[in-house]
Amino acid sequence: MGLGALTPLPGSPQVAYRAGSLALDGCDVADLAARFGTPLYAYSRTAMLAALSAYQQALEGRDHLICYAVKANSSLAVLQTFARAGCGFDIVSSGELERVLAAGAEPSKVVFSGVGKTRAEMRQALAVGVMCFNVESEAELDALSAVAVQSGHTARISLRVNPDVDPKTHPYISTGLKGNKFGIGHERAVAVYAHAASLPGLEVVGIDCHIGSQITDIAPYLDAVDRVLDLVEAVEASGARLHHLDLGGGLGITYTDEQPPSAADLIGALLQRIDARGHGHRRLMFEPGRSLVGNAGLLVTEVLYLKPAHDAGGKNFCIVDAAMNDLMRPAMYEAWMGIVPCRLRADPPVTCDVVGPVCESGDWLGRDRALAVQPGDHLAVLSAGAYGMSMASNYNTRGRAAEVMVSGDQVWLIRERETPADLFRHEHLLPAQS
Ligand code: LLP
């Protein structure tokens, strides 16, 4: 990376060096840090909308719905951005339901996933009229039918089937293999569909699967769709009608040198298979999360101290003001995320671990990174738009970061930094005489 060059970084064309300064869309990232403070999440609306439109274009002319997986980044302005662009939502809790409604979503474009929906959540989702429940067990089917009958509604359902394919991703984020808690075993699915059809509060409308996350290969998707289509054929042979196929989310992004298929290539391959097997007339649904927001976001942090190897038992540390509570992915999955300076220096780089202030050895953002930085400089963690802010915690009584959305040279503050008072607002001291 030479000073002065225009150098795009892996992941998104909206993240690039201009004359040695990191830019997000049309905004200088170090200027954003100076204006809003750090740690700071910054997102490019342009990048989010481009990612969504890749899915929408690949499905043009087909009956389809993209349901953004809210868990990837549930900030209201992100949800609003997608709602305005015609997107639906995949939710997993009443909290996410409240969020999408607050952001302007149409309930008729919301699907409700998750293995542990409570009866209260079912009641609320029925009352607002969500499009479909993705049901993950027989016990949940019975509970949902009972809640629907009690509240005078009919619950539209699809069964989340577990196709038992290996998505070849991190074990914590693979969900479609036998032996994990998700979905209904494909060998049980026909019987469970028959049971669903017999229950009074339910209307069977579709079938659903989701095999994992950060998938960088098309093959597991094709295996899964084959299994799903086998089931559709078996279920329909027994008289039911499945109007939609929901093929879940999971498409990976580039953090370092991964080369995931584009949404267009993935969907093209799936459509070819679906058409070849005579299922092209069905409504198609997808639940992408990471691939819509991941590459659109940065976590910006300030370098607090450099702790050289002779002070720290042989390792150089770069101590920054963002920590594992802001971005859990490295600590939780040993995830590799790119870390770059917001202004390039001509000094020779030093290999160091980038760590936060939290009192855990697991509190690191990157290990063995070659960086030329000084205290007071800003660094950006790349591709942090997905599962960054949405997984943030208040560990060490650290307020969660502020967030900004940018588009061209426009900037909007979309979440204020949490203050200590925010953090203990709901707590109570014991009474004086206790
Ligand atoms: N649909 C369902 C039912 C899901 O469980 C998920 C993600 C998605 C859709 C969206 O998957 P995506 O397109 O984002 O891969 N915290 C982890 C990722 C957990 C994914 C959980 N489920 C991480 O930081 O890598």
Boltz pocket constraint, residues with backbone or C-beta under 6 A from the ligand:
constraints:
  - pocket:
      binder: B
      contacts: [[A, 69], [A, 72], [A, 90], [A, 113], [A, 114], [A, 172], [A, 173], [A, 210], [A, 212], [A, 213], [A, 214], [A, 248], [A, 249], [A, 250], [A, 251], [A, 287], [A, 288], [A, 289], [A, 290], [A, 291], [A, 329], [A, 333], [A, 386], [A, 387]]
      max_distance: 6.0
